[in-house]
Amino acid sequence: MAIEIYWGSGSTFAWRVLLALEAKKLPYASRLLEFSQKEHKTPAFLQMNPRGKVPTLKDGDFVVYESIAILQYLDHKYPQVPLFGTTAEESGAINQDVCEMLSYMEGPVSRITRPLFSGELAGKEQQVQEAAEAVHQEFSRYDARLAHSPWLRGERISASDIVLYPFLPTLLRAAAKPTAEKLKLAYMPFTRHYLHLARWTAAVEALPGYARTYPPHWRQ
């Protein structure tokens, strides 16, 4: 029975799992939920995930949710194409990256994207600009690392890359909103500000199967 992944278009958390499935070349059945139709709040879905959130992965009779937990499950269950390394040292370093991204990237990115996507920027301009500066500091760190290797942890893609990547297109899409112009977020042109990070982004987007992970509603 194929892995089933329940996800929502534009969810950075779900995007991580889709990228992991493609990177590991695992067959899966895509279950795209429509938030506008409350499909993530149906009794059937709430039986799998009582929090009513995505992503949720079903593998046979086993169900797991929370994106990082899903990545860890996939790596233990299907160890080919390891995303968390093959040694204790690699695993420690990659998990360190993941923890830092959750601690220092996730919050600031959310404080930028939510007001811009929701149209509720008024009164939050300073909050957004402060968050943008925090993200610039993190981007600078990753750009410097990528000057010396194709992926964040060496010669092959890892969970470090998969957890970080969805933040970038989501952030840049928000920064392209007309309401963001007055904020001078200074992300564009991205290749001028972050040459190595831009090259890395292109490498992720060149992965086989990447198109299947792209948020459908962004194509409209």
N, C-alpha and C positions, 0 to 999 in steps of 0.2 A: 504494500500500500504506500502510495506516495506521501511525502511530507506535505502537509497543508499549512499555508501561511496566511493568516488573516491580517490585513493591513489597511491603511488608509492613505490616500493620495496626499503627498506633501508632509507626511509624518517623518521627521528625521529619525525617530527611533525605529520605525518600521523599515526605513530605507537601509539602515545598517544591516538588518537581517536579510533583506533581499540581496544586498551586495555580497554578504557572506555565503549565501546559498549559491550565487553565481560563481564566486571565487572558488568555492569548493566543488563546483560542477555537480551539485546534487539536484536530481529531479524533484520538482515540487509542483503542487497545485496551488495556483494563486487564487485567493479569496479576497477580492477587493471589496471593502465595505464602504457604503455611502453614509457619511456622517449626517448629511442633510436628511436622510431617511431614517436616522436613528438605528441603523442596522447593528451598531455596536452596543445597543441597549436591549436587544431582543432577548427573550427568555433563553433561547437556545445558545446564544453567544455568552450570556451571563453565566450559564452553567459551566462553560469552559473558563471564563475569566470574570469573576464576580465584580471586578473593578470596571469592567466595560471599556477597556482600553486596548489599543493596538501598540505593538504587534503581539499576536498570540500564535504559537506554533503547536500544531497537533501532529504527532508522529505515531501512527497506530493508535494505541490506547493512551499514550502519554501526552499530556498537555503542559506546556510551559509558557509563561509570559514574563515580561520585562526583558528589554533588548539584550542587555549584557548577559543575563542568565541564559537566554537562547543561544547566544554566541558560544558560551562555555559548553552548553549541552551539545551543540553541533560538533564542537571540536573533540569532545570526548567520545561521542557516539560514532562520528565519522572522521577519524584522525588523518585520513589522506588530505593533503593540502592543509597542513596545520596553520591555524591563525594565531595561536598563542605560543608558538615556538615548539622546539623539540627538546630543550634542556631547561633545567630549573632557572638558569640565568636568563635565557630568552623569555621564558614565561614571566619571570619577575619584572623584567624591563618593559615588556608589553603591557602587563597589568598596571605597572606604574604609569605608563602613558594614558591608559584608559581612565584611571583614577584622576589624573590631572585634568584630562579633558572634561570629565564630569564636574570637577570642582571649579575649574577656572575658565572653561569655555561655554558650557551649557547655559549657565545663568546669564552671563552678559549677552550672548547671542539671542536668547529669549527676550531680554529686555529691549533689544533693538527691533527684532522682527515682529513681536506681538503688536506693539502700537502702530507700526507701519502697515501691517497686513489688515488690522482691524479698523483702520481709519481713526484711531483714538489717540493720535499723537499729541493733541493739545494739552499743555501742562506737563508733558513728560519729556520735553526737549532736552533738558539738562541730564535727566536719567539716561536717555539714549546716547548722548554724547559721551558721558562718562563710561558707559558700557562699551561704546565704540573704541575708546582709548584702551580699555582692558583687552579687547579682542586684538587690537593692533599689536599690543605687547606679546600676546600669545602667537599671533601670526609670524612675528619677527623671529621668535624662537624656532618655530617649525621651518621657516624659510632657511634659516642658518643651517639647520640639520640636513635639510634636503640638498644643500649645496654639495654634500659629500657622498650621497647615496641616492639611488632611485626611489626607494621607499623609506618610510620613517625608521624602520628597523632593519635596514640592510638591503639585500638583493631580491627580496620577495615580499609580496603584499602580506600584511598581517592585520590583526584586529586593531592595531594603532591606526592604520590607514582607514579602515572601514568605519571606525567610530568617528574619526575626525571629518571625513569627506562630506557627509550630508550637511554639516554646518555651513560649508562654503557656498554652494549654490543657493541654499535657502537665504543666507545673509545677503548675497549679492542681488538676489531677486528683490528682496525687501529694500535694499539700498537704491535700486533703480526706480522705485516709486517716485512719482513727481513730488509728493509731500516730503521726501527725504532730501531734496536738492538744497534746501536752506540750511540743512544740518552740517553740510560739508564733512561727510563721514570719511572721505579720502580713501575709498577702496578702489576706485576706478581711475585710470585704467589699471586693472589688477596686475598685468604683466610688468608694468613699470614699478609698482610698489613691491611686488613679491614675485620675482622672476622664477625662483625655484619652486615655490608653492604653486604657481600657475602651470609650470611644466608637469608637476606631480598630478595636479587636477586633470590635465589632459590625459595622463597615463591611466588614471582611474576610469575616465570616460571612454578610453579605447579598449577596455576589457571586454572580452566576448560576453554577451548577455547583459551588458550595461543598459541597453535600451529598455529591457523588460523591467528595470528597477525605477525608471524615470517617472516622476509623478504625472499621471495621465492628464490631470486638469491643467498642468502647465503648458501642454501642447495646444490648448484651445485658444 
